[in-house]
């Protein structure tokens, strides 16, 4: 009988937690705030291969979330990388993941709004952002990036000359070269 009560209380708490998390995401969406949705490792590999990322590159991941793109760029492709993440919690988690993966000599995590950061040193830029954010970001990319910089966008497009696209999961990843 006691175990049934404990199970019932546990399930109730889990249900309330799930409801709270969903409510939080819907509030963020209603306020046009970004929601962290991690890319799969398969998608990240496709993206980084599409852009031919290598040791001579400096990759900037805009809205870098938990750092998985910058970690993969450094660990699997030898690239230097900068993750720019606005959320203090995600930036903190990213820094922990960078250290855990032993790539702190190649990866830097910046807790900032990427619209306020200088992107001019990037040779590769990755982004998994909303359509609205991409539209707002495009003039900054045109202004700050050097000719030849590769830009990868998961899901949503830019009005830049598209070099290639690949089906990655349920969406397309687009490659542009400035």
KOLTI-336277 format. One record per residue (C-alpha): residue in three letters; x, y, z. Coordinates in nm, 2 decimals. Layout:
ala|X|Y|Z $
...
% end
This chain:
unk|0.00|0.00|0.00 $
unk|0.28|0.24|0.09 $
unk|0.46|0.19|-0.24 $
unk|0.14|0.26|-0.43 $
unk|0.10|0.59|-0.25 $
unk|0.47|0.68|-0.31 $
unk|0.43|0.59|-0.68 $
unk|0.11|0.80|-0.71 $
unk|0.28|1.10|-0.55 $
unk|0.59|1.06|-0.77 $
unk|0.38|1.04|-1.09 $
unk|0.18|1.34|-0.98 $
unk|0.50|1.54|-0.93 $
unk|0.64|1.44|-1.26 $
unk|0.31|1.54|-1.43 $
unk|0.32|1.88|-1.27 $
unk|0.68|1.93|-1.36 $
unk|0.61|1.84|-1.73 $
unk|0.32|2.08|-1.73 $
unk|0.54|2.36|-1.59 $
unk|0.81|2.30|-1.85 $
unk|0.56|2.30|-2.13 $
unk|0.40|2.62|-1.99 $
unk|0.74|2.78|-1.97 $
unk|0.81|2.70|-2.34 $
unk|0.47|2.83|-2.45 $
unk|0.53|3.16|-2.26 $
unk|0.87|3.20|-2.43 $
unk|0.71|3.13|-2.77 $
unk|0.43|3.38|-2.70 $
unk|0.69|3.65|-2.61 $
unk|0.89|3.57|-2.93 $
unk|1.18|3.44|-2.71 $
unk|1.42|3.17|-2.83 $
unk|1.37|2.82|-2.71 $
unk|1.66|2.58|-2.68 $
unk|1.61|2.28|-2.91 $
unk|1.93|2.08|-2.94 $
unk|2.05|1.95|-3.28 $
unk|2.12|1.58|-3.31 $
unk|2.48|1.47|-3.34 $
unk|2.40|1.34|-3.69 $
unk|2.27|1.68|-3.80 $
unk|2.58|1.86|-3.65 $
unk|2.81|1.62|-3.84 $
unk|2.62|1.68|-4.17 $
unk|2.64|2.06|-4.11 $
unk|3.01|2.06|-4.03 $
unk|3.10|1.83|-4.33 $
unk|2.89|2.05|-4.56 $
unk|3.10|2.35|-4.47 $
unk|3.42|2.15|-4.48 $
unk|3.52|2.27|-4.13 $
unk|3.88|2.21|-4.04 $
unk|4.18|2.31|-3.83 $
unk|4.22|2.65|-4.01 $
unk|3.86|2.76|-3.93 $
unk|3.72|2.98|-3.66 $
unk|3.36|2.87|-3.62 $
unk|3.10|3.09|-3.44 $
unk|2.78|2.92|-3.32 $
unk|2.51|3.18|-3.27 $
unk|2.27|3.07|-2.99 $
unk|2.51|2.79|-2.90 $
unk|2.28|2.63|-2.64 $
unk|2.47|2.35|-2.46 $
unk|2.78|2.38|-2.67 $
unk|2.74|2.06|-2.87 $
unk|2.82|2.23|-3.21 $
unk|3.14|2.41|-3.09 $
unk|3.25|2.09|-2.91 $
unk|3.21|1.88|-3.22 $
unk|3.38|2.14|-3.44 $
unk|3.69|2.13|-3.21 $
unk|3.69|1.76|-3.12 $
unk|3.61|1.60|-3.45 $
unk|3.72|1.86|-3.70 $
unk|4.01|2.04|-3.52 $
unk|3.85|2.38|-3.56 $
unk|3.87|2.66|-3.31 $
unk|3.52|2.77|-3.21 $
unk|3.33|3.04|-3.02 $
unk|2.98|2.97|-2.88 $
unk|2.77|3.27|-2.82 $
unk|2.48|3.20|-2.58 $
unk|2.24|3.45|-2.42 $
unk|2.12|3.22|-2.14 $
unk|2.34|3.22|-1.84 $
unk|2.24|2.86|-1.75 $
unk|2.32|2.73|-2.10 $
unk|2.64|2.92|-2.12 $
unk|2.74|2.77|-1.78 $
unk|2.65|2.42|-1.89 $
unk|2.84|2.47|-2.22 $
unk|3.16|2.57|-2.03 $
unk|3.13|2.26|-1.82 $
unk|3.08|2.04|-2.13 $
unk|3.38|2.21|-2.30 $
unk|3.60|2.13|-2.00 $
unk|3.46|1.77|-1.98 $
unk|3.54|1.71|-2.34 $
unk|3.89|1.85|-2.31 $
unk|3.86|2.12|-2.58 $
unk|3.90|2.43|-2.37 $
unk|4.22|2.52|-2.57 $
unk|4.01|2.54|-2.89 $
unk|3.66|2.65|-2.76 $
unk|3.54|2.97|-2.60 $
unk|3.19|3.02|-2.47 $
unk|3.06|3.38|-2.45 $
unk|2.75|3.46|-2.24 $
unk|2.61|3.74|-2.45 $
unk|2.35|3.84|-2.71 $
unk|2.51|3.75|-3.05 $
unk|2.36|4.07|-3.20 $
unk|2.60|4.27|-2.98 $
unk|2.91|4.06|-3.06 $
unk|3.16|4.12|-3.34 $
unk|3.15|3.82|-3.59 $
unk|3.41|3.95|-3.83 $
unk|3.68|3.70|-3.74 $
unk|3.45|3.39|-3.82 $
unk|3.53|3.17|-4.12 $
unk|3.22|2.96|-4.04 $
unk|2.90|3.06|-3.88 $
unk|2.63|2.81|-3.76 $
unk|2.28|2.89|-3.65 $
unk|1.96|2.71|-3.56 $
unk|1.73|3.01|-3.51 $
unk|1.38|3.11|-3.58 $
unk|1.27|3.25|-3.92 $
unk|1.22|3.59|-3.76 $
unk|1.57|3.59|-3.60 $
unk|1.73|3.49|-3.92 $
unk|1.57|3.79|-4.10 $
unk|1.70|4.02|-3.83 $
unk|2.04|3.86|-3.83 $
unk|2.10|3.87|-4.21 $
unk|2.20|4.24|-4.23 $
unk|2.46|4.18|-3.95 $
unk|2.61|3.89|-4.14 $
unk|2.63|4.09|-4.46 $
unk|2.79|4.38|-4.28 $
unk|3.04|4.19|-4.06 $
unk|3.15|3.87|-4.23 $
unk|3.44|3.85|-4.47 $
unk|3.40|3.74|-4.82 $
unk|3.42|3.35|-4.83 $
unk|3.28|3.30|-4.48 $
unk|3.06|2.99|-4.48 $
unk|2.72|3.02|-4.31 $
unk|2.51|2.72|-4.21 $
unk|2.15|2.75|-4.11 $
unk|1.95|2.46|-3.97 $
unk|1.58|2.48|-4.08 $
unk|1.53|2.84|-4.17 $
unk|1.68|3.02|-4.47 $
unk|1.86|3.35|-4.54 $
unk|1.83|3.56|-4.86 $
unk|2.18|3.48|-4.95 $
unk|2.31|3.27|-5.24 $
unk|2.26|2.91|-5.13 $
unk|2.55|2.68|-5.22 $
unk|2.40|2.35|-5.10 $
unk|2.13|2.21|-4.88 $
unk|2.09|1.87|-4.71 $
unk|1.80|1.70|-4.55 $
unk|1.88|1.66|-4.18 $
unk|1.61|1.49|-3.98 $
unk|1.28|1.67|-4.03 $
unk|1.42|1.98|-4.18 $
unk|1.68|2.11|-4.43 $
unk|2.03|2.25|-4.35 $
unk|2.13|2.53|-4.58 $
unk|2.49|2.64|-4.67 $
unk|2.57|2.99|-4.79 $
unk|2.90|3.16|-4.87 $
unk|2.93|3.53|-4.83 $
% end
